[in-house]
Amino acid sequence: MSVSTYEAAGPASIEAAMAFDPGGRGLCGDPRLRVALRGSIRRAASRLAGADRVLIVTGFLIERAGVGESDGPPGSAVLARALALLGKDVRIVTDLHSAALVEASAAALGSRPRVVTLSPGDGELACLAILSSFRPDVVVAIERPGKAADGGFYSMRGSDMRALVPDTDALVSRASDYGGVSVAIGDGGNELGLGSIGAIIDERVPLGSTIRAVTPADAPIVAGVSNWGAYGLVRALELLALEGGRTISLLHGPGDETAMLEAVAAAGGVDGCSGRREPTVDGLGPESNLAALEAIRAASSIEGEETIDA
């Protein structure tokens, strides 16, 4: 679907808006995925709305560039700001490759969330220390490398980065031990928290059986770009409030989107597909990113009514 066709279609649901796939990856368009993940956005937003403390983990290293990519930090900053506006205590966990990108994204929005930076070699013990001290009600993984079946952390090209990135899987897999639930947002199948859709990833994604993440989240979300999944979650928070009779404005605007991507590039971040330091995401320029943002803003419904079991 072209950008112009997408804009004209005006997707009614958040899920349909996030499924815009101009990059042609094919994962979010699989009809089985729509069934498997039905209700995930609503479940995630409902738990976030009722949470006091939220932990977000993000940052995906682009090995050939030696720095994190532009997908993930902006989405994390937008979600963190929205949650802060709702009175939540929010912290963002990332790594040395993406810390500056998270901070630049947040600064472009005029916010300064607390950022916890992990180093290569950090793993379960570091994650459990964070969970134990902060005790988040919800953990949200956004475009974060997830552990594969062989213990590696893979790029979409099949490069194993286990020696280069901290292992943050325990933030999702052990969240329930500390009273929390987990949400995961990804777009390619190698992201933390997408373990429950492994069979679809194996079939739809090149090298899927090798690179796919195995740790499942309570509410997995797949979008054409992971940032868009985070934006969809923010829009879902607005719609839940509207269902309860309140009108709130949480989602950022086009100018903010442009400012964030320019700030990420200025901070050294790269496009995850091209590896170039430019204000694009996964090979997609401003037209695609702004079209997705506006379609998400225009979405008027959330699919599903299920809730996560307490």
C-alpha positions in Angstrom: 0.0 0.0 0.0 1.3 3.4 -0.9 1.4 6.3 1.6 -1.3 8.2 -0.3 -3.6 5.1 -0.4 -3.0 4.5 3.3 -3.8 8.1 4.1 -7.0 7.9 2.1 -8.1 4.6 3.7 -8.1 6.2 7.1 -7.8 3.1 9.3 -10.5 3.1 12.0 -8.6 1.0 14.6 -5.2 1.5 16.1 -4.2 -2.0 15.1 -5.0 -1.3 11.4 -3.1 2.0 11.6 0.0 0.4 13.0 0.0 -2.4 10.4 1.0 0.1 7.7 4.0 -1.7 6.2 5.7 0.5 3.5 9.0 -1.3 4.2 7.4 -4.6 3.0 8.6 -6.7 5.9 5.3 -8.7 5.8 5.2 -9.7 9.5 2.5 -7.3 10.7 0.4 -8.0 7.6 0.0 -11.8 8.4 -3.7 -12.4 9.0 -2.8 -15.0 11.7 -0.9 -12.3 13.6 -4.0 -10.2 13.8 -5.9 -13.1 15.4 -3.0 -14.1 17.7 -2.5 -10.5 19.0 -6.2 -9.4 19.1 -6.7 -7.4 22.3 -3.0 -6.9 23.1 -3.1 -3.1 22.7 -6.2 -2.9 24.9 -4.7 -5.2 27.5 -1.4 -3.2 27.5 -3.1 0.2 27.7 -5.5 -0.9 30.5 -2.6 -2.0 32.6 -0.6 1.1 31.9 -3.6 3.3 32.8 -3.8 1.6 36.2 -0.1 1.5 36.9 1.9 3.6 39.3 5.4 2.6 38.1 6.4 1.7 34.6 9.8 0.5 33.3 10.6 0.9 29.6 13.5 -0.9 28.0 14.8 0.0 24.5 17.8 0.3 22.3 18.9 -1.8 19.4 22.6 -1.8 18.3 23.4 -1.6 14.6 26.7 -3.4 14.7 28.2 -2.1 11.5 27.7 1.4 12.7 28.6 0.8 16.4 25.7 2.8 17.6 21.9 2.3 18.3 19.2 2.8 15.7 16.5 5.4 15.3 13.7 2.9 16.0 12.9 2.5 19.7 14.3 5.6 21.5 11.6 8.0 20.0 8.8 5.6 20.7 10.1 5.1 24.3 10.4 8.9 24.8 6.8 9.5 23.5 5.4 6.7 25.8 7.4 7.9 28.8 6.2 11.5 28.4 2.6 10.3 28.0 2.8 8.2 31.2 4.5 11.1 33.1 1.6 13.3 32.1 -0.7 10.7 33.6 1.2 10.9 36.9 3.2 7.7 36.5 6.7 7.1 37.8 8.7 6.1 34.6 12.2 4.9 34.1 13.9 3.9 30.8 16.5 1.2 30.7 18.9 1.1 27.7 22.5 0.4 26.9 25.6 2.4 26.1 24.9 2.3 22.4 21.5 4.0 22.7 21.5 6.1 25.9 22.3 9.4 24.0 19.5 8.6 21.6 17.0 8.1 24.3 18.0 11.3 26.0 18.0 13.3 22.7 14.5 12.0 21.9 13.1 13.0 25.3 14.8 16.4 25.1 13.1 17.1 21.8 9.8 16.6 23.5 10.8 18.8 26.4 11.0 15.9 28.9 13.8 14.4 31.0 12.9 10.8 32.1 15.2 8.9 34.4 17.5 6.8 32.2 19.3 3.7 33.5 22.2 2.6 31.3 23.5 -1.0 31.2 26.8 -2.2 29.8 27.8 -5.2 27.7 28.1 -8.1 30.1 25.2 -7.0 32.3 22.5 -9.6 32.5 20.0 -11.2 34.8 21.5 -10.0 38.0 21.5 -6.4 36.9 17.9 -6.8 35.7 16.7 -8.3 38.9 18.3 -5.5 40.9 16.3 -3.0 38.8 13.1 -5.0 39.2 13.7 -5.4 42.9 14.4 -1.8 43.7 11.8 -0.2 41.3 9.1 -2.9 41.4 7.3 -1.8 38.2 3.7 -2.5 37.7 4.3 -2.8 33.9 7.5 -3.4 31.9 7.4 -2.3 28.3 10.1 -3.5 25.9 10.3 -1.4 22.7 12.6 -2.5 19.9 15.0 -4.3 22.2 17.2 -7.3 21.1 15.6 -10.5 22.5 17.5 -13.8 23.3 17.2 -16.4 20.6 16.9 -20.2 21.2 20.7 -20.6 21.1 21.3 -17.7 23.5 22.4 -15.2 20.9 21.0 -11.7 20.2 20.6 -11.4 16.5 20.2 -8.6 14.0 17.8 -9.0 11.1 20.9 -10.0 9.0 21.7 -12.8 11.3 24.7 -11.3 13.1 25.1 -12.5 16.7 25.6 -9.5 19.0 25.7 -11.3 22.4 29.1 -10.0 23.2 28.1 -6.4 22.5 24.8 -5.9 24.2 23.5 -6.4 27.8 21.0 -9.3 28.3 17.8 -7.6 29.3 15.4 -10.6 28.8 14.9 -10.9 32.6 13.2 -7.6 32.7 10.3 -9.2 30.8 10.6 -12.9 31.8 10.9 -12.1 35.6 8.5 -9.1 35.8 5.8 -11.2 37.3 8.1 -12.2 40.1 7.9 -8.6 41.3 4.2 -8.1 40.7 4.4 -6.7 37.2 3.1 -7.6 33.8 5.0 -7.3 30.5 4.3 -5.6 27.2 6.5 -5.9 24.1 6.7 -4.0 20.9 8.6 -5.2 17.8 8.5 -5.2 14.0 10.8 -8.0 12.9 10.6 -10.9 15.3 14.0 -10.6 16.9 12.8 -8.2 19.6 12.4 -9.0 23.3 8.9 -10.2 24.2 7.8 -11.6 20.8 8.4 -15.3 21.8 4.7 -16.2 21.6 4.5 -15.7 17.9 7.6 -17.8 17.0 5.8 -20.0 14.5 4.7 -17.0 12.4 8.1 -15.5 12.6 9.7 -18.7 11.4 7.5 -18.7 8.3 7.4 -15.0 7.4 10.8 -13.6 8.4 14.1 -14.4 6.5 16.3 -16.3 9.0 13.4 -16.3 11.3 14.1 -19.6 13.0 17.6 -18.4 13.8 17.0 -14.8 14.9 13.6 -14.9 16.6 13.3 -14.0 20.2 12.0 -16.7 22.5 10.9 -14.8 25.6 7.2 -14.1 25.5 5.5 -11.0 26.9 2.0 -10.9 28.4 0.9 -8.4 25.8 3.0 -8.5 22.6 2.4 -5.9 19.9 3.7 -5.9 16.3 3.7 -2.8 14.1 5.2 -1.8 10.7 7.8 0.1 12.8 8.3 -0.3 16.5 8.1 3.4 17.2 4.6 3.3 15.6 3.6 0.6 18.1 4.5 2.9 21.0 2.6 5.7 19.4 -0.4 3.4 19.0 -0.2 2.5 22.7 -0.3 6.2 23.6 -3.3 6.7 21.4 -4.9 3.7 23.1 -4.4 5.5 26.4 -6.3 8.5 25.0 -9.1 6.3 23.8 -9.5 4.5 27.1 -9.8 7.8 28.8 -12.4 8.9 26.3 -14.4 5.7 27.0 -14.3 6.7 30.7 -15.6 10.2 29.8 -12.3 12.1 29.9 -10.6 13.8 27.0 -6.8 13.9 27.3 -4.1 14.8 24.8 -1.0 12.6 25.1 0.2 11.9 21.6 2.9 14.1 20.1 2.6 16.1 16.9 4.3 16.1 13.5 6.7 18.8 14.5 7.7 16.8 17.5 8.3 13.7 15.3 10.5 15.6 13.0 12.4 17.2 15.9 13.0 13.8 17.6 14.4 12.1 14.5 16.7 15.0 13.8 17.8 15.0 17.4 18.5 11.2 17.2 20.6 11.7 14.1 22.5 14.6 15.6 23.2 12.4 18.7 24.8 9.8 16.4 21.9 7.5 15.9 21.5 5.7 12.6 18.8 4.3 10.4 18.5 0.5 11.2 18.3 -0.5 7.5 20.7 1.9 5.8 23.1 2.3 8.7 23.4 6.0 7.8 23.2 8.9 10.3 20.0 10.5 9.0 16.5 11.3 10.3 14.8 8.2 8.9 13.6 5.0 10.5 14.0 1.5 9.0 14.7 3.1 5.5 11.5 5.2 5.7 11.6 8.9 5.3 9.5 11.7 6.8 6.5 11.1 4.5 6.0 7.5 5.8 6.6 8.3 9.4 4.3 11.3 9.5 1.6 9.4 7.6 1.7 6.7 10.2 1.6 9.1 13.1 -1.4 10.9 11.7 -3.3 7.7 10.9 -2.7 6.5 14.5 -3.9 9.9 15.8 -7.0 9.5 13.7 -7.7 6.0 14.9 -11.1 5.9 16.7 -11.2 2.3 18.2 -9.1 -0.4 19.9 -9.7 -4.0 19.0 -10.6 -6.6 21.6 -11.9 -6.4 25.2 -9.7 -9.0 26.9 -7.7 -8.2 30.0 -4.5 -9.7 31.5 -5.2 -12.1 34.3 -4.1 -10.7 37.7 
